[in-house]
Amino acid sequence: MSKTHSYKLVLLGESAVGKSSITLRFVRNEFTESQEPTIGAAFLARNITCQDYTVRFEIWDTAGQERYHSLAPMYYRGAPAAVVVYDVTDRNSYEKAKKWVQQLKEEQRETTTIALAGNKRDLPNHKVTIQEAQEYAVAEGLIFHETSALSNYGITELFKELADKLPKKSSALVADGGMTKLLDDDNSGGCGC
């Protein structure tokens, strides 16, 4: 019998940083050059198989446009995992990503495992160095990865590290002969993905 740990995960960040592209690359292994802006939020899901169980990410990809920012708390409320995305070629998106991190920490009271993703690594003219972002991530206790949805760089590693870091004190869904029931898991370590 294989356990499945199901986690709500939300992607936050400014418009055009690549949240939807990261999500589509992770869930469907697809990349589209002309990605339409997300309106409100989009929902996708994907499982990652670990050593002796599966992690199911229920992913909410939120809109980055300013007019949708007030809706974000509705999506990240109760989420044990979040990925805050910035564009490595856009300094402003990095500064706003830091604000998203602070908002999550204040409103979620440290209950959310947060990853910071510097997307568009494949592009030249980086305005945010990997060293600067890593130092910030370490200081804030964040997972950090540079990614490229275009080249599929760092995407799987980002989600695997999240799966490994999520606390196992949350409820787990266990498949039992076609039936699904809710069980409380212990505080065991990561999944070793």
Secondary structure by P-SEA (a helix, b strand, c coil): cbbbbbbbbbbbbcccccaaaaaaaaacccccccccccccbbbbbbbbbcccbbbbbbccccccccccccccccccccccbbbbbbbcccaaaaaaaaaaaaaaaaaaccccbbbbbbcccccccccccaaaaaaaaaaabbbbbbbbcccccaaaaaaaaaaaacccccbbbbbcccbbbbbbbcccccccc
